Amino acid sequence: MKHITKIRINLLLTVAFVLVFVTGMLLHLKKHGVEIEPHEVLKVAHAAAGFLMIACALCHVWFTSKVFRIVAASRRIFRFFTCLLEVVLFFVFATGLLKLFSPVRIPHLGLVHYWLGIIMTVSAAVHLFTVLPWLLRNLKSLRRK
């Protein structure tokens, strides 16, 4: 895969993640009495951004698996939060699909989805900030590969 394609997918992943986070927080405000209209459009935007984020995340995992092993060997916190991110992302996606396609309302599923999203956000932030210095140092050598 070309280097520019990888950069575009990573940027799209970041944008999709921010959109999912912002729309999720706006949807959560309804629980606190703040109604943002049109609510249904916000739900669709949240779901669409979530599907885009999952697609980009799968591509990201696919083309960074080799680099992951290198970084994970020297940075244990990176390995921990990356593994946590992968597991939590799966459960966030699963609960989101359940909320989206379930014919009946499942009690507390929205709250579970919300808290998993918060854990995912923290994990993603730590994932990014622990690998960013390494990426910046090794950008030239990675670009040649």
C-alpha positions in Angstrom: 0.0 0.0 0.0 1.3 3.4 -0.9 2.5 5.7 1.9 0.1 8.5 0.9 -2.9 6.0 1.1 -1.8 5.1 4.6 -1.7 8.7 5.7 -5.1 9.4 4.2 -6.6 6.4 6.0 -5.0 7.5 9.3 -6.3 11.0 8.8 -9.8 9.7 7.9 -9.7 7.5 11.0 -8.9 10.5 13.2 -11.7 12.6 11.7 -14.2 9.7 12.0 -13.1 9.2 15.6 -13.6 12.9 16.4 -17.0 12.8 14.7 -18.1 9.7 16.6 -16.9 11.2 19.9 -18.7 14.6 19.3 -21.9 13.2 18.0 -21.9 10.6 20.9 -21.5 13.3 23.5 -24.3 15.4 21.8 -26.5 12.3 21.9 -25.7 11.7 25.5 -26.8 15.2 26.5 -30.4 14.1 25.9 -30.0 12.1 29.2 -29.3 15.4 30.9 -32.3 17.2 29.5 -30.6 18.9 26.6 -32.4 18.1 23.4 -30.4 18.8 20.2 -32.5 18.8 17.1 -32.8 17.1 14.7 -32.1 14.2 17.0 -32.6 11.5 14.4 -30.1 13.2 12.0 -27.5 13.2 14.9 -28.1 9.5 15.4 -27.6 8.7 11.7 -24.4 10.8 11.7 -23.1 9.0 14.8 -23.8 5.6 13.2 -22.3 6.5 9.8 -19.2 8.0 11.4 -18.9 4.8 13.5 -19.1 2.5 10.5 -16.4 4.7 8.7 -14.3 4.6 11.8 -14.5 0.8 12.0 -13.5 0.4 8.3 -10.6 2.8 8.8 -9.5 1.1 12.0 -9.4 -2.3 10.3 -7.2 -0.9 7.5 -5.1 0.8 10.1 -4.5 -2.4 12.0 -3.8 -4.3 8.8 -1.0 -2.0 7.6 0.5 -1.2 11.0 0.8 -4.7 12.4 4.5 -4.9 11.5 5.3 -1.5 13.2 3.1 -2.4 16.1 5.4 -5.4 17.0 8.5 -3.1 16.9 7.0 -0.4 19.1 5.2 -2.8 21.5 8.5 -4.5 22.3 9.9 -1.4 23.8 6.8 0.4 25.1 4.7 -1.8 27.4 2.1 1.0 28.0 1.6 1.3 24.3 1.0 -2.5 24.0 -1.4 -2.5 26.9 -3.5 0.5 25.7 -3.5 -0.7 22.1 -4.8 -4.1 23.1 -7.3 -2.5 25.4 -8.4 -0.2 22.5 -8.9 -3.2 20.2 -11.0 -5.1 22.7 -13.1 -2.0 23.8 -13.6 -0.9 20.1 -15.0 -4.4 19.4 -17.5 -4.1 22.3 -18.4 -0.5 21.5 -19.2 -1.5 17.9 -21.1 -4.6 19.1 -23.2 -2.6 21.6 -23.8 0.1 18.9 -25.0 -2.5 16.4 -27.2 -4.0 19.1 -28.7 -0.6 19.9 -29.1 0.2 16.2 -30.7 -3.1 15.0 -32.4 -4.5 18.1 -36.2 -4.6 17.7 -36.7 -4.0 21.5 -35.1 -1.6 23.8 -32.5 -3.3 26.0 -32.2 -1.7 29.5 -28.9 0.1 30.3 -27.4 -0.8 26.9 -27.0 2.8 26.0 -25.2 3.5 29.3 -22.8 0.5 28.7 -22.2 1.8 25.1 -21.5 5.3 26.5 -19.0 4.1 29.1 -17.2 1.8 26.7 -17.0 4.8 24.4 -15.3 6.8 27.2 -12.8 4.0 27.8 -12.2 3.8 24.1 -11.5 7.5 23.9 -9.0 7.4 26.7 -7.3 4.3 25.2 -7.1 5.9 21.8 -5.6 9.1 23.3 -2.9 7.1 25.2 -2.3 4.9 22.1 -1.7 8.0 20.0 0.4 10.0 22.4 2.7 7.0 23.3 3.5 6.2 19.7 3.7 9.8 18.4 7.2 10.6 19.6 8.4 7.3 18.1 6.6 7.9 14.8 8.1 11.4 14.5 11.6 10.1 15.1 11.3 7.3 12.6 9.2 9.0 10.0 12.0 9.1 7.4 12.9 5.5 7.8 9.2 4.4 7.7 8.6 6.5 4.5 11.3 4.5 2.7 9.7 1.1 3.4 
